[in-house]
Amino acid sequence: MGAIHKEKIEFTTSYEEFRDRVKLICSYKEIEWLGLEPKSISGMFFRDDATTLLRFCRENPSYHIVTITGPTRYENRFIADQRIYLLAQGDSNPQLLLNWSLARDFHLQLEEGTCQALAVIDDIKNGRQT
């Protein structure tokens, strides 16, 4: 007889739903305001930052870590020895999982996200405010 699992994974394919629910902090300016140093314009942290992030979250319990475990897979919890982490301030349910590559309109979302990113890069490159 197998073990009984009381906790169920909550799965979504909507990046926007996940982002809004967990309140991902995607602005490097907001992260800098918190006294941290993000490694990308979109607020990503890398493996070497894990200790700093864990300490920050212990000192500021309203924040938690989201781990990117694949190109389109985000887990709403800290997982050691992964490459990329994000900071969040919303729902910290560790059973929440996003994999937006399984969405029916994945290719449309990917194209739209790429266009948005290229527009921001173009604005930065040309010295305009975003």
ABEGO torsion letter per residue (X at the ends): XBBBBABBBBBBABAAAAAAAAGBBABAAAAAAAGBBBABAAGBBBAAAAAAAAAAAAABAABBBBBBABAABBBBBBBBGBABBBBBABBABAABBBBAAABAAAAAAAAAAAAAAAAAAAAAAAGBBX
